Amino acid sequence: MALTLFYDGRCPLCVAEMESLRRHDHHQRLQLEDIFQPGLQQRYPQLDLWRALQVLHAVDEKGRWWFGLDVTARAWSLVGVKRYNWLRWPFIRPLADICYRAFARHRYTLSLWLTGRARICDSNRCNPGAGKPGGGW
């Protein structure tokens, strides 16, 4: 694996993005990990789940961590799609990062507006302690 992505599996837009990445990943360069899956903290103790809920995280094969739009651009590049690289251009990067943080903060509302679903819930997700340090993980 070239990059392991940690994403919010409760977010319909996030899940759709990961499914799209998976479809493009013909050479298995990505490993996609839902931060709400059981046992994730044991397999990745260095991952701060609270921070991962706030911003997209990834770790590469050298152990280097990536965050936010850096993850998006890197992941899509690894699967051969370069359409997000312009978001990392020096003169666009600051504004793109502000927009990303706003998206990440409001992703459930945006998901509701765009997909009709705010969250994807099952027996392991959306419980009262989910999303809080030490609870629901």
Phi, psi and omega in degrees: 000136177270331183207132175253121181258138177246114187233164180276102181286357175271344186269115181302320179292321179295316179297319178298320178296317180293322177296321177294317176300315181301319179296328181273347186275070184289340182250016178050053178271347183243146169240123184255123184237118174287125184293348179262004180285141180301140175084359182298317181298327178289323181282332181228069183296338180281351180279124175274102185298324179297315177292323180295334176287336183268332182209142179301134180239153172207156174229136181267180184294343178265001180087008179277135181269144178234151184220150172058227183292340173298323177294312182303309181297316181295314182298312181295324177297320180296333178263010173090012179248119186259008189294345180260356183299327181297337178292347180257359176300140187307321183278347178258330186311310183300315179292319179299320179294322176297314179297320179298314180300321177295316177301311183299319181294326185247022186298329180289320176294315178297321177299318179299314180296320187269333184240347184086359179230128178280322183217155172257117184237144169214196184294339181260358185232157175066020175286163187302330181270354183296140177087003178242141181307127177081359183233137173075004181269000000 
